[in-house]
Amino acid sequence: MCGRFALTATPGQTAASLGLAELEEFPARYNIAPTQPVLMALAGPPRAPGSNLPDRQAMLVRWGLIPAWVKDT
């Protein structure tokens, strides 16, 4: 599987783009490959009653796909 990409935006630009309240500093990465950790924004429940804005959180996840024929992930 080849699905490489880059993350060159600053933490401030990334937080604004993903709608995150805050984001820890991270360096630019120019060759993110499968199996490497990558930033993901996860939407949770609304922040306050009556608000339609989700409480988003940033987390690192392993980038890649697991083929259907794999028995043990």
C-alpha positions, 0 to 999 in steps of 0.5 A: 500500500502506498499512501504517503502524504505531508503535513506542513501546516503550523500547529495554529493553522492545523488547529484552525482548519480542524476546529480544535481549541488547542494543539501541541507543537509538532514539527512539519513532516514531509513523508508520512508513510503507512504505519507511522503515527499521524494527527487525527481530529475526533469529534465528541459530544457538543460543548454546551447544551444547545450548541451544535459545535462538537468538542473536537480532540486531537490524537495520534493514530497509526496510518494505514489499512488492514487487509481483509485477509489478515487474521491477527491485527 
